[in-house]
Amino acid sequence: ILHPLRRLMAAHIHMYPPYVYADPAAWARRVGEPYWGTLVSDSPTRRSVQGWVSVEQLLADMDAAGIDRVVMQGIYFRRHENCVAQNNWYLDWCRLYPDRLLGFATVQPLAGPAALDEVKRAVDAGLRGVGELLPFAQGHAMRDERFLAVVELAISLDITLCIHGAEPVGHHYPGRAVTPLEDYLWLAQQYPELRLILAHLGGLLPFYALNPRVEKALANVYYDTAAVPLLYRPQVYRMIAQVVGAHKIL
């Protein structure tokens, strides 16, 4: 039973303005984001699970669920200008509802210095972290020096980085991401000072913390539960909390 004064925060949602969700497939074609369009649009073989609401409906849903604040994660757009546009959406909404909405900045690391400048601009204007990023979708490797420059900037600014995580085995769906767990472990080992969130329970990477060496490497890594009901049985929450501790689950 939750204490009536406890503040609840949802750590990972995505939001878009009406002109995007009025026809996501058309918007994706217009701005050159075919991968995102594949993920969120209906297809002849399946209906998208993506929900679309206005900010006003989001706030009403938060009230109904007893959620005080949400973190709006960016999406891993392929084009730099679309990342900038999303950051501007989030900045506008955070200014309107500063007590309810927080936002992370999305960037395309392949934009190089422009991506670093965008992180600085967005954080200076009020966004709180970087993410949700996904190397596979954005066309680069985890060890790409341009991506690692974003990582190092996040460390220097003392902000959190969120990366998409997906289990290496599971059902196929259009746009399924390749997310080798070894890459995430490597990143945590190379940058132990990085405060890292692996989305979607990190593709079940936290279970490998049963290995003491892996546990040490993942000391500064956290895991959010976005989309988990679509992926796993409910027992997963208790089982992962037993391995890494409930404080690591967002």
N, C-alpha and C positions, 0 to 999 in steps of 0.2 A: 504494500500500500504506500503510495507516494505521499510524502509530507506535503501539506497544502501550500507551504511557502517555497518548496523546491522549484527552481527555475529549470525548465527543460529546453534543450536546443537540438534541433535537427541539423546534422553535420554536413549533409550533402543533398542538395536539390539542384535542378536546372530550371531556369526561367527564360522566357522569350517574350518579346512584345507581340501585340496582336497581328501586326503585318507579317510576322514570320509564321505564327502558328495558324493563320487563316488558310495557308496552303504550304505546308513545309516542303513538299517535293518541288513545287514551283520556285520557292525562295532558294532552295539549295541549288537548283539549276541556274538561276539568275546570278548567284554570287560565286559559283564555282566550288561548291562543297558536296560533291557526289557521295563521298563516304558517309558524311553526316546524314544526307538525305536517305541513304540506304538503311541506316540505323533506325530512323524515326518515322519513316513513311510506311503506309500500308502497301502491301504487295499482293499479287494474285494468290500467293500461297499462305499468307499470314497477315493478321491485323496487328498493327504496332501497339505495344504496351505503353508507349509514351503518353503521358497526360498533358493537357494544355489548359492553363487557366490564366486569368488576369491577375495582376498583383492584388487587386481588391479581393478576389476569390481566394487567393493564397492566404491572405490575412484572416479571412473568415474561416477557412479550413484549419488554420493554426489555432484560432480561438476554440473551435469545436473540439480539437484534439488536445487542448491544454498545453500547447507548445508556445513558449515565449518568443523564441528567436530561431531563425534558420540561417544557415550558411549557403549562399548561392554559389555553387561551383561553376566555373567556366567550362566550356566544352572544347575539345581538342580540334579546333578548326584548322584547316590546311593553309588558308590564306591569311596573311598578316592583317589585312584591312578588316577582315571579319572578326578577328580577335579584338582589335581596337573597338569595333562597334559593340561587341558584347560587353567589354569593360565599361563603355559609356552607358549602356543600359543599366548595368549594376550600380554604377556610381549615382545615376539619377535616382534609382529606387532607394538606395541607401540614404541619400539625402532627404528623401521624402519620409522615410520611416526608419530613422536611425536607431530606435529602440527595439526594432523587430527584425531588421534585415542586416546581414553581414555579407560581404562578397569577396571572392578570390578572383584574381586576374588571370585570364588566359593569354597565352602567347604562342607564336610559332617560332620555336628556337632557330629554325633555318633562316629566319630574317636577320640573324646576326645582331649587330649593334642596335638595329631598330627594335628587336625584341627586348633587349636589355633596357633601352630607353623607355619602352612601354611599361615594363615592370615598375621602373622608378616613378613614372608619371602616375600610374594607377595607384601605387602604394602611397605616394605623396598626397593623392586626392582622397584617400580613405579606404581603399581595399586592403584586405588583411593578410593575403597570402597569394600563392601562385598555384593554379590548377583549375580543373582537373586536366592534366596533360596525358598524352598517350603516344610514345615514340612511334609505335607501329602505324597509327593512323596519320601521324604528321610527317612520315617519310624519312625518319632518321633512326639510327641505332642509339641504344642507351649510352654508349661510350663516345658519341659524336661530341666534338669539342664545343660546338655551339650550344648543345643541350647542357653540357657540363658548365658552361659559362652562366647559364640561367641558374643552375644549382648553386654555384658559388656566390652568385649575387643574392639568392635567397638567404644563404648563410650570413653574408655580410650585413644584410638588412634585418636579420633576426626574425624572419617570417617563415611560415610553414609552406611546404610543397606537397601537393596532392597529385598522385599518379593513379591512373586506372589500373585495376588488377582483375584478372580473369583466371579461372582455374584452367590448367593445361589440358585437362580432359573434361568432356561434357558434351552436351548436345550442340549440333551445328545450327547456326542462324545467320542470316545475311549480315555481313559486316563483322563477324566474329573476330575478335582481336587476338593477335599472337602476343602473349606476354610471358616470356620465359622467366620462371621464378629465379633462375640463376642471375639474371640481369638485376633484379631488385636486390638480391643479396649482395651482389657486387657493389651496387650503388651505396648501400648502407655501410659496407665495409670500407669503401673508399672515402666516405664522408660521414664519419660517426657523429659529427657535430650537427648534421642536417636533421631538422625536425621534419619527419616524413610521414605522411598519411598514405597508406595504400588502400584505395577504394575497394568496396565490395568484398571485404574481409581478405583483401590481398591475394585472391585466388587460392585461399587456404594456406598461404605461406606461413602464417603463425603456427600451424601444427608442427612445422619443422623446428620450432623453438624447443621442442623436446630434446633436440641435440644441443648440448651445452655450448658448443662453439657457435652454432647458429644463434642461439639465444643471446649470447654476448654481442654478436654483430647487429642484432635487431633491437638493441636497447633503446634506441631513440625513434623507433618505428611504431606507428599507431594504425588502427584498422577501422574503417567506417563500415556501416551496415547497409548502405544504400543498395537496393535491389535484392537483398539477401532472400526475402520471401519468394522471389521468382526463381531462385537457384537451389536452395538447400532446405532440408528439413529443419524444424524449429530447434532440435537438439543442438544444432551447431553453435548457438549462442553460449550455452552453458559449457559445452566442450572446449571452445576456444578460450573462454574466460578462465577455465581451469588451467589451461596451458600458459597463457601469457598474463593473466590478471584482468579483472574487469576494468581497471583504470586505462587499459590500452584499447578498449573498444569504444568507438565514438558512434 
